[in-house]
Amino acid sequence: MTYEMRMKDIREESLAEGEAKGSYSPQEIVELSGLSIDDIEKLKHDMHIEKQE
């Protein structure tokens, strides 16, 4: 697994955990993950699409 793939997995896991707990705001996710708001919204959108499939 490449570094980039592992980092993506970690970020997605962090976002999913925060979403499940309902305790992380987008700003907290930015601070914890180092992602931009746009990146977070894209991941959220992508995760939502995957859940529907």
Secondary structure, DSSP 4 states (H G I P E B T S, - for coil): --HHHHHHHHHHHHHHHHHHHT---HHHHHHHH---HHHHHHHHHHHHHHHH-
